[in-house]
Amino acid sequence: MDNYHLSPTSDGWELKKVGAERASKRAATKQELINALADFFDGKTASVKIHRADGTLEEERTYPRSADPRRSKG
């Protein structure tokens, strides 16, 4: 499973694979990037850590949802 971080930058938001130097995807707003995640990860298995504007961790999502290792609410 690939691991990604969705983080703020000085000019918007980026989705970056752990260990990569360049962003996989960029957007002007966080919501725009979140809306594009399902299509971006179609056919792939990945974990995305979504950060707040201040850089702290907000939540973690697994794509596809069926690959989520935990069976808990949230």
C-alpha positions in Angstrom: 0.0 0.0 0.0 1.3 3.4 -1.0 1.3 6.2 1.6 0.4 9.8 0.8 0.1 13.1 2.6 -2.4 15.8 1.6 -0.8 19.0 2.9 -1.0 22.8 2.6 1.7 24.7 0.6 2.4 28.3 0.1 0.2 28.4 -3.0 -2.5 25.8 -2.3 -2.6 22.1 -1.4 -0.7 19.1 -2.6 -1.0 15.3 -2.6 2.5 13.9 -2.2 3.6 10.2 -2.0 5.9 9.5 1.0 9.5 9.6 -0.2 8.7 11.5 -3.4 10.2 14.9 -4.2 7.4 16.2 -6.4 3.7 16.3 -5.7 1.4 13.8 -7.4 -1.5 16.3 -7.6 -2.0 19.9 -6.7 -5.1 22.1 -6.2 -6.0 25.6 -5.1 -8.2 24.3 -2.2 -8.2 21.4 0.1 -11.8 20.4 -0.8 -10.9 20.4 -4.5 -8.1 17.9 -3.9 -10.2 15.7 -1.5 -12.9 15.5 -4.2 -10.3 14.2 -6.7 -8.9 11.5 -4.5 -11.3 8.7 -5.4 -10.6 9.1 -9.1 -6.9 9.5 -8.6 -6.7 6.2 -6.6 -9.1 4.3 -8.8 -7.5 0.8 -9.2 -4.8 1.5 -6.6 -4.5 0.8 -2.9 -3.3 3.8 -0.8 -3.5 5.5 2.6 -3.8 9.3 2.7 -3.1 11.4 5.7 -5.0 14.6 5.5 -3.6 17.6 7.3 -5.2 20.8 8.5 -4.1 24.2 7.3 -1.7 24.5 10.2 0.0 21.2 9.2 -1.4 19.0 12.0 -3.0 15.7 11.2 -6.8 15.8 10.7 -7.7 12.3 9.5 -6.4 9.3 7.6 -8.3 7.6 4.7 -7.8 4.4 2.9 -8.6 3.9 -0.8 -10.4 1.8 -1.7 -12.5 1.7 1.5 -12.5 -2.1 1.4 -8.7 -2.0 2.0 -9.1 -0.3 5.4 -7.4 -2.5 7.9 -9.6 -1.4 10.8 -13.3 -2.2 11.1 -14.3 0.8 13.3 -16.5 3.8 12.9 -14.7 6.8 11.3 
